[in-house]
Structures are given as C-alpha cells and as structure tokens.
Amino acid sequence: MMKNLAFSTLGCPAWDFETIVKNAAEMGFSAIEVRGIGQELRAEKLPCFLPENRRQTRELLKRYGVRICGLNTSCCFHDAGALEASLAEGRTALALCRDMKIGAIRVFGDSLAAGDRDEIIRQAAEGLSSLCSEAEAAGFVQVLLEVHGDFNTIEVYSKLLPQMAGHPSFGLIWDIEHSFRAYGRDYREFYHLIRPYIRHVHVKDCRIENGELKIEKLGDGQINVPEIIAELAGDGYPGFYSFEWEKRWHPDIPDPEEAFPAYVSFMNQIWKEICR
C-alpha cells in the first residue's frame, strides 16, 4: 500500500477538523493538506490553529497518526498592487508552520495577462525569494509554487527557475491537471524541466471537450494518471501524492465519503502494478 497519500481539505468543505483527521486515518491517508475548513480559507483563522487550540490539534494528529503536509495560501505574485498583502499572508503562514511543525506553504504565480510577461516573472521571483529567505532562516519550511494558471509552461519556468537558484527552500507543486491543460498527454518535456524542483504533487483527473473542462473520477478522464505516477516513482519522487478533489468549488461532484476511498483504492492499484 502507498504510504504517502494525502488529500486537500478542498474536497471536504462540510467536515470539521476532527472529522477530517479521523477520516484521513480510517480511509488510508497519512497526511492532509489544509486549504480551508468550513467557511474559512485563511489558515491562521481556523479554530484548530488558534494559539489556544494548537496543543489540542497536535495531540489529535498524533493520536490518529496523521500529519499536515502543507498550508495552502492565496499568495499571488502577479499583481504588483497586491504584492505586500501576499507577502504578509505568506509570512503569517510561515510562522504558523514553524510553530505547528508543518513543512511547506503553497503560493501562486499566477497570471501573465496584465502586463509585461518577463517583468511579472521577475516580480514573482522577487516575492518568492523574499519568502524563501524567511523560510530558510527558520530552517525547514518550504515555499512551494504551484503549477497553475499561466505559470504552467516551459517558457515561464525556463525563465523563473534560474532566478530561484540559491534558495533550497524553493520548490514546486506539480498539479498534473494544469499541465494537462497546457500540454495534454505530451507533458514530458515540461516534466523534465521542473522535475528537480517537484516537492509535492496534486493528483486529479479531468476531461476537456469543446474547450470546456470537466472534473472526472480518477480513471474516467483523459489524464494518464497511472503513467504519471509510475514516472514519478521511477524517478525517485519521495513526496506526497495529494488528491485535490475540488468539492468546495464544484459542489456537484461526488462527496468525499465516496471520492476519497476511491482515490486510495485507485492509487494502491497503481502502486501494486509498479511494484510487480
């Protein structure tokens, strides 16, 4: 069985924190990725992370043998007018991670539509570098840029990655659906460029027909998930495979009680084939 399965709390917006942790353990997950609980998206405002509740949260996680593998922020670096607010959110998330022994925060690029592309990429690198410097001073928290939006192509990362040299805390979250949007099943050139920086993977499936994207159950869409997992495993990827089931944004898709166990079963079957 796979030991490094996680899910994003995007997939269970109706569950409270204790229900999330309990179900993670019972369903076969070893970690959770926090992106909102209930109506609240900001991690530092969640009841489980309020200073007076943190000890209880640590005890709950320990009791069920579940860890938090990352905090997902809304930090974006494409808008110069919002840059300081994003950096402030990132610093707050880093401080929370330090206290709760959480290994990473997620940030975005995200859009290249509103200005000079090279300047936006430079601005993103500057913002990322600022957060990475603070993360490195703390010793262990990673700053992970998600492959998302316009930060999703060889052209972008061939310019961005050299600017992040010297920051060991910097890495990427490879969202395989977003790569599929850009490259379809011909993802390998992009993958080989970003592979040294992949620290976390978002797993999902989808179908694109007539320009419209539809979320699908794993195996029912057009993404060759087994091939991607096998390639990552063959290259020695050691991180989490996190199921980003976007129930919060798409309430019509199946509930987590159905989708989460199906993910575990699907991934374990892939692992069984890999280990043959």
N, C-alpha and C positions, 0 to 999 in steps of 0.2 A: 504494500500500500504506500501511496505517496505521503511523505511526512511534511511537506512544505506547501500545503494548500491553505489559502486564506479567502476571505470574502470581504467585499466593501459593504459598509452599512448603508450604502445607496440601495441595496437590494432588500432591506427590511425596515422601511421607514416607520412602520407601526410598532416595532419591538422596542422595549426599554433596554437599558444596558445589561441588566442581569439576564434577561431573556436572550439577548444577543450572545453573551458569553456561554450560557448554558447550552444553547442550541449549537453553537460552534463546536463545543466539546462532544456533544452527543452525535452530531452529524459527520464527524471525521475531519474537522478543520483544526489546525494548530494555531491559527492566528486570525486576527480581524484587522481590517484597515478602516479607520474611522473617517467617515465623510457624513457627518450629521447624524443626529438621533432625534426622533420626533420632529418638531418644527424648527429645531435649532441646527444651524450649519457650523457656526464658529465653535471650534473645539474647546477653547478656554471658557466658554459659557455653558458647556454641558454640565449637568449636575455631577456626573461621575468624575469630572476633572476640577471641580471647585476645590480650593485648598482644604476645606474642612472634610471633604469626602475622599481625598486621594488615597489615604491609608486603606480605607474600606475597599476601594477599587483595586488596589494592589492585592489585597487578600482574596478578593473574588477571583481575579485572574489566576492567582496561584492555586486556589482550590480546584479550579477546573482545568488547569494545565494549558491555558490559552494565553498567548501574548498579543500585544498590539504591535503590528509590524510597521505602522505608519500613520501619520496625521495628514489628511488631505486639506490643504488650504485653498483659498480662492486667489492667491497672489498671482498677478499677471504683470508682465514687464513691457507690454507693447504700448501702453498709454502713458506718455510722459507725465500727464496731469495727475495720474493715479499712482505714480511710482512710489512716492513716500508712504502712502497708505498701505500699499502692498508690502513694502519693506517692514513697516511697523507690524503688520499681521504676521509676516514671516518671523520676525524676532520674537514675538509673543509665542508662536508655535514652537520655536526652538527652545525657549525657556521651559515650556511645558514638557517637551520631550526630555530635556535634561533631568527634570525632577521625576518624571514617570519612567525613565529608562526606556524611552521609545526611540527607535533607531533612525527614523527618517521623517522628513516632511515632503509633501508634494507641492510643486509650483507649476505655473504655466508660462508659455512664451508671450503671446498666444496668436495674435492676428498680425498680418503684414499688410492689411488693406488700407491703412490710414496715413501712409507716409512713405518715406524712402526705406526700402527693404533693408539695405545694409545698415542704415542708422538704427532701425528698430532692433536688428540682430545685435548690434554693438551695445545698445541700451539694455537689452536683455542680458547680455554677458556681464555688463557692469552691475546690474541688480543681482544676478546670480553670484557674482564674485563677492559682493558685499555680504550676502547671507552666508556664503561658504566660509568666508573669513571668520565670521562669528561662530559658525558651527565648528570649525577647526579649533578655535580657542577652547571650546567645551570638550573636545576630544573624541567624540564618537558620532554625533548626529549627522546624517547625510542630507543633502539638499538635492532632491530628485526632480528633474524637469520632465514633465510628461510629454510624450509624443502625441500631439493633439493640435487641432486647428491647423494653422498654416505652418507651425513648427513640426513638420511631418514629411520633409523631403530631403533628398540628398543635397540639394542646393543650399538649404538652410543649415544643415548640420555640418557640411564641409566648411562653412564659414564660422559657425558658432564654436565647434569643438576645439579648434586651435586656441581660441580666446580663453578657454577654461583650463588650459594647461597650468599645472602647478597647484590645482585645487583638488586634493584627494577626497574631499567630502562631496564633490560633484558627481552626479550620476544621472541616469535616465530611467524613467518608467516607460517600457515599451508597451504601448496599447496596440494590440495587433489589429483591432478593428480600424483604427485610424490609419495604420499602414495599408490596410486593405482598400480603404477609400482612395488612397493616393496611387497604389501600385497593383491592386488586385492580387492575384496569386504570384505575381512576379516581384516578390519582395526581397530577394536575396541580396541584391546589390546594396539596397538600403540597410538591410540587416547587418551585412558585413562591415559597413561603415560604423554603425552605432554599437555593435556587439561588445567592444571592450568597456563600454560605459553602462551597459544594462545592469541595473541592480534590482529591478522589480518588474514583474510582467502582469499586465491586465489581460485576462482571458475572456473572450466573448465571441459570439457568432452573429452574423447578420446576412442579409440579402439586399442587393441593390438592383432594382428593376425600374426602368424608365426614369432613372435619376433619383429615385426615392429609396431611402434606406429603411429597412425593417429589421428590428431585433428578432433573432431566432434562437430557439433552443440549440445547445451545442450539438453539432452533427446535422442539423436541419438547414443550416445556412450555406454560404458559399466559401467561407474561410476554411482552409485545410488545417484545422487545429491540430490533429494528430501529427502531421508533418512538421509543424512549427515546434511543438513540444519536443518531438524527437530530435530536431536540430539543436534546440537549446540544451537538451540533456547531453547530447553528443559533444557539444562544445564546453561542457562542464559548468553550465549556469547553476549557481548554488542558491539562488534566492527563491522568493515565494511566487507561486502562480495564483494570482488573486482574481477571483470571479467578480467582475464588475457588472452585476445584474442591475440595470438602472431602473428599478421599480419606482424610485422617488420621482423620476422624470417621466416615466411611462407607466402609469398605474394600471393600464390594461393588460400588461404582460403577466404571466403566471406568478403566483405568490411564492415567497421564499420557502415555505414549507414543502413546496413541490420542486422549485428550481434548484435549491441548494443541495439536497441529497442527490439529485440527478447529476449535478456537476461533479460531486465526489465520485460517483459511480463511473461517469464518463472518463474522468482523469485517471482513475485507478485502472481502468481497462487499457488506456493508452500506455500507462506505466508497465502493465503486465506484458504488453507486446514489446515494449522497449527492452525489458529485462530478459526476454527469451534468449 
